[in-house]
């Protein structure tokens, strides 16, 4: 229960920060969040394709 309550508090704080960044404009905040989500989904799709091809063996983290 305590972790769930803490997580909800973090979400509220994050939402307030996003709204403040957009000067309280909820529509602009949502547009930004959707655009960021789309960008993350695109990067995930690319990574998934690369790994499915087996090219992940050529890549090494630095």
C-alpha positions in Angstrom: 0.0 0.0 0.0 2.7 2.5 0.9 4.6 2.0 -2.4 1.3 2.5 -4.3 0.7 5.8 -2.4 4.2 7.0 -3.1 3.9 6.1 -6.8 0.7 8.1 -7.1 2.4 11.1 -5.4 5.2 10.9 -7.9 2.7 10.9 -10.8 0.9 13.9 -9.4 4.2 15.8 -9.0 5.3 14.9 -12.5 1.9 16.0 -13.9 2.2 19.4 -12.1 5.8 19.8 -13.5 4.6 19.1 -17.0 1.7 21.5 -16.7 4.0 24.2 -15.2 6.4 23.8 -18.1 3.5 24.4 -20.5 2.3 27.4 -18.4 -0.8 25.5 -17.4 -1.9 24.7 -20.9 -3.1 21.1 -20.6 -3.6 20.6 -24.4 0.0 21.6 -25.2 1.2 19.3 -22.3 -0.7 16.4 -23.8 0.6 17.1 -27.3 4.2 17.1 -26.0 3.6 13.9 -24.0 2.1 12.1 -27.0 4.9 13.3 -29.3 7.5 12.0 -26.8 5.6 8.7 -26.5 5.6 8.3 -30.3 9.3 8.9 -30.5 10.0 6.3 -27.8 7.8 3.8 -29.6 9.6 4.5 -32.9 13.0 3.9 -31.2 11.7 0.7 -29.6 10.4 -0.6 -33.0 13.8 0.1 -34.6 15.7 -1.6 -31.8 13.3 -4.6 -32.0 13.9 -5.0 -35.8 17.7 -4.8 -35.4 17.7 -7.4 -32.7 15.3 -9.6 -34.6 17.8 -9.6 -37.6 20.6 -10.7 -35.3 22.7 -7.5 -35.8 22.8 -7.1 -32.1 26.0 -9.2 -32.1 27.9 -6.4 -34.0 26.9 -3.8 -31.4 28.7 -3.5 -28.1 27.9 -1.0 -25.4 30.7 1.4 -24.6 
